[in-house]
């Protein structure tokens, strides 16, 4: 018998799930609430998943369910927190528009997440929609509005 009364197959399936899912939950959540709170929220959602693994692994979209659980944890932990996006060491930053981080911070959380995971991480609309547990058209709209706002904030003409 594995950990906490789970059989060995359940333990292994949970470990595989965590390996495949943990970073996918953290990346968009980081854009929403900041890196430190995202760490805590994802850890809490994974602890919850372990305690309820039999039910969660049978769900159609366990990743989306746990993303929502992590969001709820983050809101309870700091409901009025102003998000400060993580800054990289300048010697390790890729070449990006200097105002991009501040412009991303000015987007709504939904727009920021959609733009980040689709354009920054290369996720498909379907992957982003599944994680966020919304329709593809909703993600498409958040991304389009976010990109339009970024162009406005950065004074970028798309015909350039």
Buried (B, 14 or more C-beta within 10 A) or exposed (E): EEEEEBEEEBBEBBEEBBEEBBEBBBBBBBBBBBBEBBBBBBBBBBEBBBEBBEEBEEEEEBBBBBBBBBBEBBBEEBEEEEBEBEEEEEEEEEEEEEEBBEBBBBBEBBBBBBBBBBEBBEBEBEBBBBBBEBEBEBBBBBBEBBBEBBEEBEEEEEEE
